[in-house]
Amino acid sequence: MLDDLTYDDSESPAIGLVPPGVPWAAVEDHIKIAHHPLLVPLADGGEYVGAYWAGTRLVVAEDLGPDQDEAVAEFREFLREHGEA
């Protein structure tokens, strides 16, 4: 489990903000246990992706952009469109 997450809970659903440098395997493990959406900065530092647990699988929302605030808003919209909010 990832211990040092902050959350954007300004709207529903709350989204965990993964700090830079966290390995993807740790993100996967966290989601399998906690089942809440996470915003993850990619290793190259250019873009964010969203990740969440849907039933029995991990789903990744790609291309959310380089700005964290905009990525949170886009990921939240993605979750709503897919019935996850």
Order of alpha helices (4+ residues) and beta strands (2+ residues): beta-beta-alpha-beta-beta-beta-alpha
